[in-house]
């Protein structure tokens, strides 16, 4: 029989081997890197909670045949504390799939958390998640893309095999320059704001201002936010993590953003925040920053409060990318999500983790 139990330090080597064997097609990490990440994320995080552990499935002969990573997080809903469990790195050995997955997720959902979520689920995980009573957040599962170099972006969509050097050919560069610099072009890229390095303290100082009116949101102290950003920087497969604080002409802070710069490709956004009156200008600064650095496009997962801004700045909306999956015991939590009053960014789920590529 399969036994579900807590993941402990002694399990790290065997889980790393299972992880490598199952996810060989999506991750080029070496075994030592996997061991280090498993320990850092699921055993040594600032939010580690023995009452909400990661889980392993152990076969009758003692072999570990399944793993479900669980990262506890802290949020608040209308000022009340919310205990969150984020799942990640679900893997099951061939020959043990089906029932083993159901057992892992049922054990997880029987835990003490108020809200369970993930934002990097495979098709199999989505199926199991819904089978045990979970649901998806449709608004947070929409993805968007803003072409910055439209010709080269279009070519990259047609063939992923075209190398960045080919996309930077002289003719393509000229046509893209025309599209982004003509005064009346809808894809023109300009900004009147100034950006500077975004620090942990600055993120904390402006957290309340930039999410005012949001019912459900993440809560951080300096140590946990510092750890989170340092871990996100390890995802080098997505590019260089750029953290930018945005000021207006009067030097007032009006917003911030974090994204992975991918030269010659689509740069992926982790989070955008700002004063409601300045969101369009903050987003335009992000696009301008990525364009100047050589990106062909900027993509992200929808933050519902940004929908009108993204639409007005000529973003394309699509369903590519993993959905946000939720399970909640408190009705007010799902109500906040469905009402668009939940601030759930890629920093709040598992997407920032560096286990998989991109």
Steps between C-alpha positions, in 0.01 A plus 500: 500500500606861439564709811483881498726673751686826559808583294813517717864588442606135459261470202673771294739274300228249402246770414763676288557178306125453449465862395780464245361178354145633458578857389802430283333664198428833675801554723873487439590533867765268637428278798693723737302805387174311549601393850591857589171643369285234666664573833496880467143532376316227688701465823687827560260774387410782744145365510587136573224340709516142623119496512489571125782285357591384154395140442651178368328181389685191618440158345478185708867421432609841629558664162389862461264497201337840534567853623288811550691812598315735734617854572307670784426870443332778694221719365224718642137542396330818618758521776455141622797260481483234229710185514598393149653185356656526152561168323785441260717231340236226502668186367397133502702208370367316191283208602372681810301781341132555561423387853832622639432852377151501650638383835766772502255780421232373740756491781616850410147644491428343839768727648443812714525759220213738420597532135683261266634612165741435214581681176733260320282193461531243222189358330514199733520724807202704381295182459589371847455839663145529368425138588566577868280811505729776377412769247679739269498879517407600147611867525839408645548225240492739203839585353606801294779602263612842379714482183790747519665410169189382310669352194755300694236394751274377219788306343584339834138383533512345153820310568664455838808374316595843367806611699502847664778612262277429197214693656733797541571519125529856358167501315311374804669759716400782265135392481476456876661841556237660276215324682623607845621855427251659261303766694160354406590133532289315761814303588715806566706462817558808715514585869520813712582317822834406655597156625748396767596181681215358707603401852329272748435795730338701220266210418395477862463878540256525209316169539193647671477796262512290185245236606250725674147376445616142447329250730744207468874557480836358601670610820877528541760606748847604392657155548235311302493749211880504481504119485229492234677746270834325543339170403325659202837630377618140471259439211763600247342285228234773468761777478637767730257607775453877472351677803394858426356778716328771295492872584319789330637844410454618859707200622197341667485119491207403278559130436727200469546189292705181486566303183748261343683665214539262205711665228357414160198328653189554712578640844274361773347720771486397864313798641380851415369741763433870523266782581171452313543837329852407381459136393500575129819704531665228710411231244629720216827543692529122529449454125751774423756349738470153346509643145818697568659186647429297183184300575262424212192484725382512861262235633330435831207355686205731547462699818130593466558856621726548195254380235393844377859625500631200306215524251567871445871438443436253213561171681378171355303273736520122469469171687856376466660423835397318814176586680473619859337220702336560838335314784359690797320416823388859560241620249620860530832401343347362180254791495793745508669317212184483287427868564845598373597622848793260543856607426655171387817553299764258379696576818220346705491157337769265370582654162813678628665174606802393294422126476370525142624697205335830406 
